Amino acid sequence: MRATSLHFKDVLLSMNMVSGFEPIIGLEGAGSVRVSNDPIYAPGEDVMIISLNSKSWKDSLMGTSAIVSTSRSMVVRKPQNCSWHEASCTIGVLGTAYYALYKAAALKQGETVLIHSAMGGVGQCAIQIARKLGAKVIASAGTLEKRRNLLRMDGVVEVLNSRDPSSFYDGVMEA
């Protein structure tokens, strides 16, 4: 492993604020293949990894271990223009946004999507995916500064205050 990442989920888990999950920190990272039984990934190849199988991560102490073992379905090649730190935290947020918009919602051109917490990692990826699909984006953020930043982004048609329920509802209905 060259780099691992921590997300808000890791903070919540470490503080025992989420139940039903084993508190295993750092479920994604980036590194180089050392040994491979699969012809797709060769030793020395740079990859990004994620795992939803907490047992395999617990056994390898992801986040603190130099060597991690995982299956091919949890590995993708690291883009050359991506730093180790960027690669270690990209696959989870991008995968979440991709699954939500492409697979679960089957978002199409001309449709509208509401993206909460749009300035976070998943939100930023979701905006990019929605733009690529030609969808209109209604975004929310809690602070004025974040809402101002969202207004500058292409494809965002409406920016709402997620902390003001009455204006939020009205804004969604008007958009």
C-alpha positions in Angstrom: 0.0 0.0 0.0 1.2 3.5 -0.9 -1.7 5.4 0.6 -5.0 4.8 2.3 -7.9 7.2 3.0 -10.2 8.1 5.8 -13.7 9.3 5.2 -16.5 10.7 7.4 -17.7 7.1 7.7 -14.4 6.3 9.4 -14.9 9.1 11.9 -18.4 7.9 12.8 -17.3 4.3 13.1 -14.3 5.2 15.4 -16.7 7.2 17.6 -19.2 4.3 17.8 -21.9 6.6 16.3 -23.0 4.0 13.7 -24.2 0.6 14.7 -24.3 -2.6 12.7 -20.8 -2.2 11.3 -17.5 -3.5 12.6 -15.3 -0.5 13.2 -12.6 -1.2 10.6 -11.0 2.0 9.4 -9.8 2.7 5.9 -11.5 0.4 3.4 -9.8 1.9 0.3 -6.4 2.7 -0.8 -3.8 2.7 -3.6 -0.6 0.7 -4.2 1.3 -1.5 -6.6 0.6 -5.1 -7.4 3.2 -7.4 -5.8 1.8 -10.8 -6.7 -1.1 -11.6 -9.0 -2.9 -14.9 -9.9 -4.9 -13.0 -12.5 -3.6 -12.0 -16.0 -5.4 -8.6 -15.9 -3.1 -7.1 -13.2 0.7 -7.6 -13.5 3.2 -7.2 -10.7 4.4 -3.6 -10.5 1.1 -2.2 -11.9 -0.4 0.7 -9.9 -3.9 0.1 -8.7 -6.7 1.5 -6.5 -8.6 -0.9 -4.2 -11.7 -1.0 -2.1 -13.4 -3.7 -0.2 -16.8 -4.3 1.3 -15.6 -7.5 2.9 -14.7 -6.3 6.4 -13.1 -9.7 7.3 -10.5 -9.5 4.6 -9.6 -6.0 5.6 -9.5 -6.8 9.3 -7.2 -9.7 8.6 -4.8 -7.5 6.6 -5.3 -4.4 8.8 -6.0 -2.1 5.9 -5.0 1.4 6.8 -2.0 0.3 8.7 -0.6 -2.6 6.6 1.9 -2.3 3.7 0.4 -5.4 2.1 -3.3 -6.0 1.4 -4.9 -9.0 -0.3 -8.2 -8.6 -2.2 -10.1 -9.9 -5.2 -10.0 -8.6 -8.7 -13.5 -7.2 -8.5 -12.2 -4.7 -5.9 -9.3 -3.4 -8.0 -9.0 -0.8 -10.8 -5.9 0.7 -12.5 -4.7 3.9 -11.1 -4.7 6.7 -13.6 -1.2 8.0 -14.3 -2.2 11.6 -13.7 -3.6 10.7 -10.2 -1.4 11.1 -7.1 -1.3 8.2 -4.6 -3.3 10.3 -2.2 -5.9 11.1 -4.8 -6.1 7.5 -5.9 -6.6 6.3 -2.3 -9.8 8.3 -1.8 -11.3 8.3 -5.3 -12.7 4.8 -5.8 -15.2 4.9 -3.0 -16.8 8.3 -3.7 -16.8 7.8 -7.5 -18.2 4.3 -7.1 -21.0 5.5 -4.9 -22.0 8.3 -7.2 -21.7 6.0 -10.3 -23.8 3.3 -8.8 -26.5 5.7 -7.5 -26.9 7.6 -10.8 -26.1 5.0 -13.5 -27.4 1.8 -11.9 -30.0 2.6 -9.3 -31.6 5.8 -10.8 -30.7 5.1 -14.5 -30.4 8.9 -14.9 -31.0 10.1 -18.4 -30.4 13.3 -20.4 -32.9 16.0 -19.6 -33.9 14.5 -16.2 -33.3 16.4 -13.0 -31.4 15.1 -10.0 -31.2 16.5 -6.5 -27.8 16.1 -4.9 -27.5 16.7 -1.2 -24.2 17.8 0.3 -23.0 18.6 -3.2 -19.7 20.0 -2.1 -18.6 16.7 -0.5 -16.7 14.0 -2.4 -19.7 11.9 -3.4 -21.6 15.1 -4.3 -18.8 16.4 -6.5 -18.6 13.1 -8.4 -22.4 13.0 -8.7 -22.4 16.5 -10.3 -19.8 15.4 -12.8 -21.7 12.3 -13.7 -25.0 14.1 -14.0 -23.4 16.7 -16.3 -21.9 14.0 -18.5 -25.3 12.4 -18.8 -26.9 15.8 -19.7 -29.1 15.9 -16.6 -30.1 19.1 -14.7 -28.7 19.3 -11.2 -30.4 20.8 -8.1 -27.7 20.9 -5.4 -27.8 21.6 -1.7 -25.1 22.7 0.7 -25.3 24.0 4.3 -23.1 27.1 4.2 -23.3 30.2 2.1 -19.7 29.8 0.9 -20.4 26.3 -0.3 -23.6 27.4 -2.1 -21.7 30.2 -3.8 -19.1 27.7 -5.1 -21.9 25.5 -6.4 -23.4 28.4 -8.4 -20.2 28.6 -10.3 -20.4 25.0 -11.5 -21.7 24.2 -15.0 -24.8 22.1 -15.0 -26.1 23.2 -11.6 -29.4 24.9 -12.2 -30.5 25.5 -8.6 -28.6 25.7 -5.3 -30.5 25.3 -2.1 -29.8 25.7 1.6 -30.1 22.2 3.1 -30.4 23.7 6.6 -33.6 25.6 5.9 -36.5 23.2 5.4 -39.1 25.7 4.2 -36.9 27.3 1.5 -35.5 23.9 0.6 -38.9 22.5 -0.1 -40.0 25.6 -2.1 -36.8 25.6 -4.1 -37.1 21.9 -5.1 -40.7 22.4 -6.1 -39.9 25.5 -8.2 -37.0 23.9 -10.0 
